[in-house]
Amino acid sequence: MPIKELNVIARAQFRAKLMGELIKAYKYLPTILRDPRLSQLLINLSNHNAIDFNLTEVAAPTDTEKIRL
């Protein structure tokens, strides 16, 4: 099997696993935000423009190409 095909398979597997875990994490977001230590950490990261967590409004992801908390 050519290495290019293995690369495609590995990326597809990684993307599928990542999406599954992000969906699980999304379900626990309200619980995470109730913890002042974690919510403050996420707000601080968001304030540094490192990651946009969009903490003011939590909506279901509609674009599968973008990764959101």
mmJSON file of the N, C-alpha and C atoms, coordinates in Angstrom:
{"data_MODEL":{"atom_site":{
"group_PDB":["ATOM","ATOM","ATOM","ATOM","ATOM","ATOM","ATOM","ATOM","ATOM","ATOM","ATOM","ATOM","ATOM","ATOM","ATOM","ATOM","ATOM","ATOM","ATOM","ATOM","ATOM","ATOM","ATOM","ATOM","ATOM","ATOM","ATOM","ATOM","ATOM","ATOM","ATOM","ATOM","ATOM","ATOM","ATOM","ATOM","ATOM","ATOM","ATOM","ATOM","ATOM","ATOM","ATOM","ATOM","ATOM","ATOM","ATOM","ATOM","ATOM","ATOM","ATOM","ATOM","ATOM","ATOM","ATOM","ATOM","ATOM","ATOM","ATOM","ATOM","ATOM","ATOM","ATOM","ATOM","ATOM","ATOM","ATOM","ATOM","ATOM","ATOM","ATOM","ATOM","ATOM","ATOM","ATOM","ATOM","ATOM","ATOM","ATOM","ATOM","ATOM","ATOM","ATOM","ATOM","ATOM","ATOM","ATOM","ATOM","ATOM","ATOM","ATOM","ATOM","ATOM","ATOM","ATOM","ATOM","ATOM","ATOM","ATOM","ATOM","ATOM","ATOM","ATOM","ATOM","ATOM","ATOM","ATOM","ATOM","ATOM","ATOM","ATOM","ATOM","ATOM","ATOM","ATOM","ATOM","ATOM","ATOM","ATOM","ATOM","ATOM","ATOM","ATOM","ATOM","ATOM","ATOM","ATOM","ATOM","ATOM","ATOM","ATOM","ATOM","ATOM","ATOM","ATOM","ATOM","ATOM","ATOM","ATOM","ATOM","ATOM","ATOM","ATOM","ATOM","ATOM","ATOM","ATOM","ATOM","ATOM","ATOM","ATOM","ATOM","ATOM","ATOM","ATOM","ATOM","ATOM","ATOM","ATOM","ATOM","ATOM","ATOM","ATOM","ATOM","ATOM","ATOM","ATOM","ATOM","ATOM","ATOM","ATOM","ATOM","ATOM","ATOM","ATOM","ATOM","ATOM","ATOM","ATOM","ATOM","ATOM","ATOM","ATOM","ATOM","ATOM","ATOM","ATOM","ATOM","ATOM","ATOM","ATOM","ATOM","ATOM","ATOM","ATOM","ATOM","ATOM","ATOM","ATOM","ATOM","ATOM","ATOM","ATOM","ATOM","ATOM","ATOM","ATOM"],
"id":[1,2,3,4,5,6,7,8,9,10,11,12,13,14,15,16,17,18,19,20,21,22,23,24,25,26,27,28,29,30,31,32,33,34,35,36,37,38,39,40,41,42,43,44,45,46,47,48,49,50,51,52,53,54,55,56,57,58,59,60,61,62,63,64,65,66,67,68,69,70,71,72,73,74,75,76,77,78,79,80,81,82,83,84,85,86,87,88,89,90,91,92,93,94,95,96,97,98,99,100,101,102,103,104,105,106,107,108,109,110,111,112,113,114,115,116,117,118,119,120,121,122,123,124,125,126,127,128,129,130,131,132,133,134,135,136,137,138,139,140,141,142,143,144,145,146,147,148,149,150,151,152,153,154,155,156,157,158,159,160,161,162,163,164,165,166,167,168,169,170,171,172,173,174,175,176,177,178,179,180,181,182,183,184,185,186,187,188,189,190,191,192,193,194,195,196,197,198,199,200,201,202,203,204,205,206,207],
"type_symbol":["N","C","C","N","C","C","N","C","C","N","C","C","N","C","C","N","C","C","N","C","C","N","C","C","N","C","C","N","C","C","N","C","C","N","C","C","N","C","C","N","C","C","N","C","C","N","C","C","N","C","C","N","C","C","N","C","C","N","C","C","N","C","C","N","C","C","N","C","C","N","C","C","N","C","C","N","C","C","N","C","C","N","C","C","N","C","C","N","C","C","N","C","C","N","C","C","N","C","C","N","C","C","N","C","C","N","C","C","N","C","C","N","C","C","N","C","C","N","C","C","N","C","C","N","C","C","N","C","C","N","C","C","N","C","C","N","C","C","N","C","C","N","C","C","N","C","C","N","C","C","N","C","C","N","C","C","N","C","C","N","C","C","N","C","C","N","C","C","N","C","C","N","C","C","N","C","C","N","C","C","N","C","C","N","C","C","N","C","C","N","C","C","N","C","C","N","C","C","N","C","C","N","C","C","N","C","C"],
"label_atom_id":["N","CA","C","N","CA","C","N","CA","C","N","CA","C","N","CA","C","N","CA","C","N","CA","C","N","CA","C","N","CA","C","N","CA","C","N","CA","C","N","CA","C","N","CA","C","N","CA","C","N","CA","C","N","CA","C","N","CA","C","N","CA","C","N","CA","C","N","CA","C","N","CA","C","N","CA","C","N","CA","C","N","CA","C","N","CA","C","N","CA","C","N","CA","C","N","CA","C","N","CA","C","N","CA","C","N","CA","C","N","CA","C","N","CA","C","N","CA","C","N","CA","C","N","CA","C","N","CA","C","N","CA","C","N","CA","C","N","CA","C","N","CA","C","N","CA","C","N","CA","C","N","CA","C","N","CA","C","N","CA","C","N","CA","C","N","CA","C","N","CA","C","N","CA","C","N","CA","C","N","CA","C","N","CA","C","N","CA","C","N","CA","C","N","CA","C","N","CA","C","N","CA","C","N","CA","C","N","CA","C","N","CA","C","N","CA","C","N","CA","C","N","CA","C","N","CA","C","N","CA","C","N","CA","C","N","CA","C","N","CA","C"],
"label_alt_id":[null,null,null,null,null,null,null,null,null,null,null,null,null,null,null,null,null,null,null,null,null,null,null,null,null,null,null,null,null,null,null,null,null,null,null,null,null,null,null,null,null,null,null,null,null,null,null,null,null,null,null,null,null,null,null,null,null,null,null,null,null,null,null,null,null,null,null,null,null,null,null,null,null,null,null,null,null,null,null,null,null,null,null,null,null,null,null,null,null,null,null,null,null,null,null,null,null,null,null,null,null,null,null,null,null,null,null,null,null,null,null,null,null,null,null,null,null,null,null,null,null,null,null,null,null,null,null,null,null,null,null,null,null,null,null,null,null,null,null,null,null,null,null,null,null,null,null,null,null,null,null,null,null,null,null,null,null,null,null,null,null,null,null,null,null,null,null,null,null,null,null,null,null,null,null,null,null,null,null,null,null,null,null,null,null,null,null,null,null,null,null,null,null,null,null,null,null,null,null,null,null,null,null,null,null,null,null],
"label_comp_id":["MET","MET","MET","PRO","PRO","PRO","ILE","ILE","ILE","LYS","LYS","LYS","GLU","GLU","GLU","LEU","LEU","LEU","ASN","ASN","ASN","VAL","VAL","VAL","ILE","ILE","ILE","ALA","ALA","ALA","ARG","ARG","ARG","ALA","ALA","ALA","GLN","GLN","GLN","PHE","PHE","PHE","ARG","ARG","ARG","ALA","ALA","ALA","LYS","LYS","LYS","LEU","LEU","LEU","MET","MET","MET","GLY","GLY","GLY","GLU","GLU","GLU","LEU","LEU","LEU","ILE","ILE","ILE","LYS","LYS","LYS","ALA","ALA","ALA","TYR","TYR","TYR","LYS","LYS","LYS","TYR","TYR","TYR","LEU","LEU","LEU","PRO","PRO","PRO","THR","THR","THR","ILE","ILE","ILE","LEU","LEU","LEU","ARG","ARG","ARG","ASP","ASP","ASP","PRO","PRO","PRO","ARG","ARG","ARG","LEU","LEU","LEU","SER","SER","SER","GLN","GLN","GLN","LEU","LEU","LEU","LEU","LEU","LEU","ILE","ILE","ILE","ASN","ASN","ASN","LEU","LEU","LEU","SER","SER","SER","ASN","ASN","ASN","HIS","HIS","HIS","ASN","ASN","ASN","ALA","ALA","ALA","ILE","ILE","ILE","ASP","ASP","ASP","PHE","PHE","PHE","ASN","ASN","ASN","LEU","LEU","LEU","THR","THR","THR","GLU","GLU","GLU","VAL","VAL","VAL","ALA","ALA","ALA","ALA","ALA","ALA","PRO","PRO","PRO","THR","THR","THR","ASP","ASP","ASP","THR","THR","THR","GLU","GLU","GLU","LYS","LYS","LYS","ILE","ILE","ILE","ARG","ARG","ARG","LEU","LEU","LEU"],
"label_asym_id":["A","A","A","A","A","A","A","A","A","A","A","A","A","A","A","A","A","A","A","A","A","A","A","A","A","A","A","A","A","A","A","A","A","A","A","A","A","A","A","A","A","A","A","A","A","A","A","A","A","A","A","A","A","A","A","A","A","A","A","A","A","A","A","A","A","A","A","A","A","A","A","A","A","A","A","A","A","A","A","A","A","A","A","A","A","A","A","A","A","A","A","A","A","A","A","A","A","A","A","A","A","A","A","A","A","A","A","A","A","A","A","A","A","A","A","A","A","A","A","A","A","A","A","A","A","A","A","A","A","A","A","A","A","A","A","A","A","A","A","A","A","A","A","A","A","A","A","A","A","A","A","A","A","A","A","A","A","A","A","A","A","A","A","A","A","A","A","A","A","A","A","A","A","A","A","A","A","A","A","A","A","A","A","A","A","A","A","A","A","A","A","A","A","A","A","A","A","A","A","A","A","A","A","A","A","A","A"],
"label_entity_id":["1","1","1","1","1","1","1","1","1","1","1","1","1","1","1","1","1","1","1","1","1","1","1","1","1","1","1","1","1","1","1","1","1","1","1","1","1","1","1","1","1","1","1","1","1","1","1","1","1","1","1","1","1","1","1","1","1","1","1","1","1","1","1","1","1","1","1","1","1","1","1","1","1","1","1","1","1","1","1","1","1","1","1","1","1","1","1","1","1","1","1","1","1","1","1","1","1","1","1","1","1","1","1","1","1","1","1","1","1","1","1","1","1","1","1","1","1","1","1","1","1","1","1","1","1","1","1","1","1","1","1","1","1","1","1","1","1","1","1","1","1","1","1","1","1","1","1","1","1","1","1","1","1","1","1","1","1","1","1","1","1","1","1","1","1","1","1","1","1","1","1","1","1","1","1","1","1","1","1","1","1","1","1","1","1","1","1","1","1","1","1","1","1","1","1","1","1","1","1","1","1","1","1","1","1","1","1"],
"label_seq_id":[1,1,1,2,2,2,3,3,3,4,4,4,5,5,5,6,6,6,7,7,7,8,8,8,9,9,9,10,10,10,11,11,11,12,12,12,13,13,13,14,14,14,15,15,15,16,16,16,17,17,17,18,18,18,19,19,19,20,20,20,21,21,21,22,22,22,23,23,23,24,24,24,25,25,25,26,26,26,27,27,27,28,28,28,29,29,29,30,30,30,31,31,31,32,32,32,33,33,33,34,34,34,35,35,35,36,36,36,37,37,37,38,38,38,39,39,39,40,40,40,41,41,41,42,42,42,43,43,43,44,44,44,45,45,45,46,46,46,47,47,47,48,48,48,49,49,49,50,50,50,51,51,51,52,52,52,53,53,53,54,54,54,55,55,55,56,56,56,57,57,57,58,58,58,59,59,59,60,60,60,61,61,61,62,62,62,63,63,63,64,64,64,65,65,65,66,66,66,67,67,67,68,68,68,69,69,69],
"pdbx_PDB_ins_code":[null,null,null,null,null,null,null,null,null,null,null,null,null,null,null,null,null,null,null,null,null,null,null,null,null,null,null,null,null,null,null,null,null,null,null,null,null,null,null,null,null,null,null,null,null,null,null,null,null,null,null,null,null,null,null,null,null,null,null,null,null,null,null,null,null,null,null,null,null,null,null,null,null,null,null,null,null,null,null,null,null,null,null,null,null,null,null,null,null,null,null,null,null,null,null,null,null,null,null,null,null,null,null,null,null,null,null,null,null,null,null,null,null,null,null,null,null,null,null,null,null,null,null,null,null,null,null,null,null,null,null,null,null,null,null,null,null,null,null,null,null,null,null,null,null,null,null,null,null,null,null,null,null,null,null,null,null,null,null,null,null,null,null,null,null,null,null,null,null,null,null,null,null,null,null,null,null,null,null,null,null,null,null,null,null,null,null,null,null,null,null,null,null,null,null,null,null,null,null,null,null,null,null,null,null,null,null],
"Cartn_x":[0.859,0.0,0.906,0.707,1.529,1.347,2.416,2.406,1.331,1.028,0.009,-1.363,-1.669,-2.937,-2.99,-1.881,-1.814,-2.025,-1.466,-1.612,-3.081,-3.778,-5.196,-6.007,-5.722,-6.44,-6.173,-4.925,-4.57,-5.254,-5.273,-5.942,-7.433,-8.056,-9.492,-9.798,-8.983,-9.181,-8.998,-7.957,-7.69,-8.849,-9.317,-10.423,-11.688,-11.983,-13.18,-13.078,-11.917,-11.728,-11.79,-11.148,-11.143,-12.56,-13.327,-14.701,-15.538,-15.361,-16.1,-15.775,-14.498,-14.085,-14.506,-14.495,-14.941,-16.443,-17.195,-18.631,-18.873,-18.113,-18.231,-17.88,-16.794,-16.36,-17.409,-18.028,-19.05,-20.24,-20.602,-21.729,-21.457,-20.176,-19.82,-19.447,-19.558,-19.166,-19.876,-21.18,-21.821,-21.246,-20.933,-20.329,-18.936,-18.179,-16.816,-16.853,-17.787,-17.849,-18.315,-18.957,-19.347,-18.155,-17.081,-15.869,-15.099,-14.963,-14.317,-12.866,-12.182,-10.78,-10.695,-11.529,-11.482,-12.072,-13.183,-13.783,-12.836,-12.138,-11.182,-10.024,-9.573,-8.498,-8.939,-10.14,-10.638,-10.835,-11.331,-11.506,-10.158,-9.167,-7.832,-7.235,-7.398,-6.901,-7.619,-8.918,-9.697,-9.284,-8.973,-8.565,-7.231,-6.404,-5.105,-5.18,-6.398,-6.633,-5.937,-5.525,-4.915,-5.982,-7.134,-8.239,-9.52,-10.43,-11.726,-12.709,-12.99,-13.881,-15.338,-15.606,-16.971,-17.792,-17.336,-17.943,-19.276,-19.592,-20.848,-22.04,-21.832,-22.932,-22.441,-23.053,-22.676,-23.734,-23.328,-24.254,-23.678,-24.53,-24.074,-23.225,-22.117,-21.261,-22.009,-21.892,-22.56,-21.561,-20.341,-19.318,-18.32,-18.248,-17.382,-15.907,-15.571,-14.177,-13.585,-14.43,-13.94,-14.005,-12.999,-12.961,-13.279,-14.346,-14.749,-14.879,-14.725,-14.911,-16.354],
"Cartn_y":[-1.179,0.0,1.242,2.136,3.348,4.199,4.898,5.729,6.815,7.29,8.329,7.819,6.576,5.991,5.805,5.4,5.263,6.611,7.644,8.993,9.411,9.132,9.477,8.714,7.445,6.625,7.126,7.434,7.918,9.249,10.15,11.439,11.267,10.383,10.147,9.568,8.624,8.033,9.08,9.899,10.94,11.929,12.363,13.324,12.741,11.48,10.842,10.753,10.337,10.238,11.617,12.606,13.96,14.522,14.361,14.867,14.197,12.906,12.201,12.732,12.967,13.478,14.93,15.729,17.111,17.183,16.279,16.236,15.898,14.936,14.603,15.808,16.498,17.662,18.769,18.946,19.979,19.737,18.483,18.147,18.541,18.547,18.877,20.341,21.153,22.557,23.308,23.184,23.911,23.525,22.256,21.801,22.39,22.4,22.941,24.423,25.159,26.596,26.951,26.016,26.265,26.208,25.559,25.495,26.796,27.635,28.943,28.844,27.775,27.631,27.427,26.541,26.246,27.373,27.942,29.026,30.218,30.519,31.633,31.33,30.097,29.697,29.88,29.438,29.568,31.025,31.824,33.258,33.921,33.574,34.149,33.761,32.518,32.097,32.857,33.026,33.733,35.2,35.81,37.212,37.446,36.432,36.58,36.264,36.069,35.77,34.508,33.669,32.4,31.479,31.471,30.614,31.379,31.305,31.953,30.916,30.982,30.012,30.43,31.675,32.17,31.789,32.223,31.827,32.497,33.541,34.232,33.479,32.738,32.014,30.642,29.612,28.251,27.704,27.446,26.916,25.632,24.797,23.552,23.863,23.138,23.382,23.07,23.958,23.742,23.485,23.914,23.745,22.708,21.562,20.489,20.793,21.788,22.122,22.981,23.635,24.49,23.744,23.935,23.305,24.354,24.116,25.041,24.276,24.979,24.358,23.978],
"Cartn_z":[0.0,0.0,0.0,-0.918,-0.967,0.29,0.645,1.847,1.769,0.583,0.428,0.871,0.544,0.958,2.475,3.067,4.527,5.205,4.619,5.161,5.149,4.066,3.942,4.993,5.166,6.146,7.558,7.867,9.209,9.505,8.538,8.756,8.968,8.21,8.359,9.733,10.188,11.511,12.605,12.476,13.467,13.519,12.363,12.31,12.942,12.654,13.215,14.738,15.25,16.702,17.351,16.732,17.274,17.335,16.289,16.273,17.359,17.537,18.578,19.964,20.224,21.531,21.725,20.669,20.786,21.064,20.489,20.764,22.226,22.766,24.185,25.05,24.711,25.491,25.434,24.276,24.108,25.035,25.219,26.088,27.543,27.937,29.314,29.503,28.469,28.561,29.685,29.856,30.968,32.334,32.521,33.783,33.941,32.874,32.92,33.264,32.676,32.909,34.318,35.009,36.397,37.35,36.941,37.762,37.555,38.595,38.413,37.952,38.317,37.896,36.389,35.861,34.43,33.594,34.066,33.289,33.2,34.3,34.269,33.323,33.305,32.391,30.938,30.617,29.247,28.86,29.79,29.52,29.287,30.101,29.925,28.575,28.172,26.86,25.751,25.909,24.91,24.829,25.984,26.006,25.312,25.228,24.566,23.08,22.593,21.177,20.706,21.669,21.279,20.699,21.358,20.94,21.183,20.237,20.425,20.949,22.251,22.863,22.765,22.41,22.279,23.512,24.673,25.935,26.199,25.484,25.74,25.159,24.103,23.474,23.044,23.57,23.213,22.273,21.045,20.047,19.478,18.976,18.362,17.143,16.972,15.802,14.516,13.556,12.278,11.168,11.328,10.3,10.797,10.142,10.617,10.401,9.619,9.377,10.48,11.287,12.348,13.667,14.487,15.802,16.826,17.582,18.64,19.924,21.012,22.313,22.468],
"occupancy":[1.0,1.0,1.0,1.0,1.0,1.0,1.0,1.0,1.0,1.0,1.0,1.0,1.0,1.0,1.0,1.0,1.0,1.0,1.0,1.0,1.0,1.0,1.0,1.0,1.0,1.0,1.0,1.0,1.0,1.0,1.0,1.0,1.0,1.0,1.0,1.0,1.0,1.0,1.0,1.0,1.0,1.0,1.0,1.0,1.0,1.0,1.0,1.0,1.0,1.0,1.0,1.0,1.0,1.0,1.0,1.0,1.0,1.0,1.0,1.0,1.0,1.0,1.0,1.0,1.0,1.0,1.0,1.0,1.0,1.0,1.0,1.0,1.0,1.0,1.0,1.0,1.0,1.0,1.0,1.0,1.0,1.0,1.0,1.0,1.0,1.0,1.0,1.0,1.0,1.0,1.0,1.0,1.0,1.0,1.0,1.0,1.0,1.0,1.0,1.0,1.0,1.0,1.0,1.0,1.0,1.0,1.0,1.0,1.0,1.0,1.0,1.0,1.0,1.0,1.0,1.0,1.0,1.0,1.0,1.0,1.0,1.0,1.0,1.0,1.0,1.0,1.0,1.0,1.0,1.0,1.0,1.0,1.0,1.0,1.0,1.0,1.0,1.0,1.0,1.0,1.0,1.0,1.0,1.0,1.0,1.0,1.0,1.0,1.0,1.0,1.0,1.0,1.0,1.0,1.0,1.0,1.0,1.0,1.0,1.0,1.0,1.0,1.0,1.0,1.0,1.0,1.0,1.0,1.0,1.0,1.0,1.0,1.0,1.0,1.0,1.0,1.0,1.0,1.0,1.0,1.0,1.0,1.0,1.0,1.0,1.0,1.0,1.0,1.0,1.0,1.0,1.0,1.0,1.0,1.0,1.0,1.0,1.0,1.0,1.0,1.0,1.0,1.0,1.0,1.0,1.0,1.0],
"B_iso_or_equiv":[0.0,0.0,0.0,0.0,0.0,0.0,0.0,0.0,0.0,0.0,0.0,0.0,0.0,0.0,0.0,0.0,0.0,0.0,0.0,0.0,0.0,0.0,0.0,0.0,0.0,0.0,0.0,0.0,0.0,0.0,0.0,0.0,0.0,0.0,0.0,0.0,0.0,0.0,0.0,0.0,0.0,0.0,0.0,0.0,0.0,0.0,0.0,0.0,0.0,0.0,0.0,0.0,0.0,0.0,0.0,0.0,0.0,0.0,0.0,0.0,0.0,0.0,0.0,0.0,0.0,0.0,0.0,0.0,0.0,0.0,0.0,0.0,0.0,0.0,0.0,0.0,0.0,0.0,0.0,0.0,0.0,0.0,0.0,0.0,0.0,0.0,0.0,0.0,0.0,0.0,0.0,0.0,0.0,0.0,0.0,0.0,0.0,0.0,0.0,0.0,0.0,0.0,0.0,0.0,0.0,0.0,0.0,0.0,0.0,0.0,0.0,0.0,0.0,0.0,0.0,0.0,0.0,0.0,0.0,0.0,0.0,0.0,0.0,0.0,0.0,0.0,0.0,0.0,0.0,0.0,0.0,0.0,0.0,0.0,0.0,0.0,0.0,0.0,0.0,0.0,0.0,0.0,0.0,0.0,0.0,0.0,0.0,0.0,0.0,0.0,0.0,0.0,0.0,0.0,0.0,0.0,0.0,0.0,0.0,0.0,0.0,0.0,0.0,0.0,0.0,0.0,0.0,0.0,0.0,0.0,0.0,0.0,0.0,0.0,0.0,0.0,0.0,0.0,0.0,0.0,0.0,0.0,0.0,0.0,0.0,0.0,0.0,0.0,0.0,0.0,0.0,0.0,0.0,0.0,0.0,0.0,0.0,0.0,0.0,0.0,0.0,0.0,0.0,0.0,0.0,0.0,0.0],
"pdbx_formal_charge":[null,null,null,null,null,null,null,null,null,null,null,null,null,null,null,null,null,null,null,null,null,null,null,null,null,null,null,null,null,null,null,null,null,null,null,null,null,null,null,null,null,null,null,null,null,null,null,null,null,null,null,null,null,null,null,null,null,null,null,null,null,null,null,null,null,null,null,null,null,null,null,null,null,null,null,null,null,null,null,null,null,null,null,null,null,null,null,null,null,null,null,null,null,null,null,null,null,null,null,null,null,null,null,null,null,null,null,null,null,null,null,null,null,null,null,null,null,null,null,null,null,null,null,null,null,null,null,null,null,null,null,null,null,null,null,null,null,null,null,null,null,null,null,null,null,null,null,null,null,null,null,null,null,null,null,null,null,null,null,null,null,null,null,null,null,null,null,null,null,null,null,null,null,null,null,null,null,null,null,null,null,null,null,null,null,null,null,null,null,null,null,null,null,null,null,null,null,null,null,null,null,null,null,null,null,null,null],
"auth_seq_id":[1,1,1,2,2,2,3,3,3,4,4,4,5,5,5,6,6,6,7,7,7,8,8,8,9,9,9,10,10,10,11,11,11,12,12,12,13,13,13,14,14,14,15,15,15,16,16,16,17,17,17,18,18,18,19,19,19,20,20,20,21,21,21,22,22,22,23,23,23,24,24,24,25,25,25,26,26,26,27,27,27,28,28,28,29,29,29,30,30,30,31,31,31,32,32,32,33,33,33,34,34,34,35,35,35,36,36,36,37,37,37,38,38,38,39,39,39,40,40,40,41,41,41,42,42,42,43,43,43,44,44,44,45,45,45,46,46,46,47,47,47,48,48,48,49,49,49,50,50,50,51,51,51,52,52,52,53,53,53,54,54,54,55,55,55,56,56,56,57,57,57,58,58,58,59,59,59,60,60,60,61,61,61,62,62,62,63,63,63,64,64,64,65,65,65,66,66,66,67,67,67,68,68,68,69,69,69],
"auth_comp_id":["MET","MET","MET","PRO","PRO","PRO","ILE","ILE","ILE","LYS","LYS","LYS","GLU","GLU","GLU","LEU","LEU","LEU","ASN","ASN","ASN","VAL","VAL","VAL","ILE","ILE","ILE","ALA","ALA","ALA","ARG","ARG","ARG","ALA","ALA","ALA","GLN","GLN","GLN","PHE","PHE","PHE","ARG","ARG","ARG","ALA","ALA","ALA","LYS","LYS","LYS","LEU","LEU","LEU","MET","MET","MET","GLY","GLY","GLY","GLU","GLU","GLU","LEU","LEU","LEU","ILE","ILE","ILE","LYS","LYS","LYS","ALA","ALA","ALA","TYR","TYR","TYR","LYS","LYS","LYS","TYR","TYR","TYR","LEU","LEU","LEU","PRO","PRO","PRO","THR","THR","THR","ILE","ILE","ILE","LEU","LEU","LEU","ARG","ARG","ARG","ASP","ASP","ASP","PRO","PRO","PRO","ARG","ARG","ARG","LEU","LEU","LEU","SER","SER","SER","GLN","GLN","GLN","LEU","LEU","LEU","LEU","LEU","LEU","ILE","ILE","ILE","ASN","ASN","ASN","LEU","LEU","LEU","SER","SER","SER","ASN","ASN","ASN","HIS","HIS","HIS","ASN","ASN","ASN","ALA","ALA","ALA","ILE","ILE","ILE","ASP","ASP","ASP","PHE","PHE","PHE","ASN","ASN","ASN","LEU","LEU","LEU","THR","THR","THR","GLU","GLU","GLU","VAL","VAL","VAL","ALA","ALA","ALA","ALA","ALA","ALA","PRO","PRO","PRO","THR","THR","THR","ASP","ASP","ASP","THR","THR","THR","GLU","GLU","GLU","LYS","LYS","LYS","ILE","ILE","ILE","ARG","ARG","ARG","LEU","LEU","LEU"],
"auth_asym_id":["A","A","A","A","A","A","A","A","A","A","A","A","A","A","A","A","A","A","A","A","A","A","A","A","A","A","A","A","A","A","A","A","A","A","A","A","A","A","A","A","A","A","A","A","A","A","A","A","A","A","A","A","A","A","A","A","A","A","A","A","A","A","A","A","A","A","A","A","A","A","A","A","A","A","A","A","A","A","A","A","A","A","A","A","A","A","A","A","A","A","A","A","A","A","A","A","A","A","A","A","A","A","A","A","A","A","A","A","A","A","A","A","A","A","A","A","A","A","A","A","A","A","A","A","A","A","A","A","A","A","A","A","A","A","A","A","A","A","A","A","A","A","A","A","A","A","A","A","A","A","A","A","A","A","A","A","A","A","A","A","A","A","A","A","A","A","A","A","A","A","A","A","A","A","A","A","A","A","A","A","A","A","A","A","A","A","A","A","A","A","A","A","A","A","A","A","A","A","A","A","A","A","A","A","A","A","A"],
"auth_atom_id":["N","CA","C","N","CA","C","N","CA","C","N","CA","C","N","CA","C","N","CA","C","N","CA","C","N","CA","C","N","CA","C","N","CA","C","N","CA","C","N","CA","C","N","CA","C","N","CA","C","N","CA","C","N","CA","C","N","CA","C","N","CA","C","N","CA","C","N","CA","C","N","CA","C","N","CA","C","N","CA","C","N","CA","C","N","CA","C","N","CA","C","N","CA","C","N","CA","C","N","CA","C","N","CA","C","N","CA","C","N","CA","C","N","CA","C","N","CA","C","N","CA","C","N","CA","C","N","CA","C","N","CA","C","N","CA","C","N","CA","C","N","CA","C","N","CA","C","N","CA","C","N","CA","C","N","CA","C","N","CA","C","N","CA","C","N","CA","C","N","CA","C","N","CA","C","N","CA","C","N","CA","C","N","CA","C","N","CA","C","N","CA","C","N","CA","C","N","CA","C","N","CA","C","N","CA","C","N","CA","C","N","CA","C","N","CA","C","N","CA","C","N","CA","C","N","CA","C","N","CA","C","N","CA","C","N","CA","C","N","CA","C"],
"pdbx_PDB_model_num":[1,1,1,1,1,1,1,1,1,1,1,1,1,1,1,1,1,1,1,1,1,1,1,1,1,1,1,1,1,1,1,1,1,1,1,1,1,1,1,1,1,1,1,1,1,1,1,1,1,1,1,1,1,1,1,1,1,1,1,1,1,1,1,1,1,1,1,1,1,1,1,1,1,1,1,1,1,1,1,1,1,1,1,1,1,1,1,1,1,1,1,1,1,1,1,1,1,1,1,1,1,1,1,1,1,1,1,1,1,1,1,1,1,1,1,1,1,1,1,1,1,1,1,1,1,1,1,1,1,1,1,1,1,1,1,1,1,1,1,1,1,1,1,1,1,1,1,1,1,1,1,1,1,1,1,1,1,1,1,1,1,1,1,1,1,1,1,1,1,1,1,1,1,1,1,1,1,1,1,1,1,1,1,1,1,1,1,1,1,1,1,1,1,1,1,1,1,1,1,1,1,1,1,1,1,1,1]
}}}
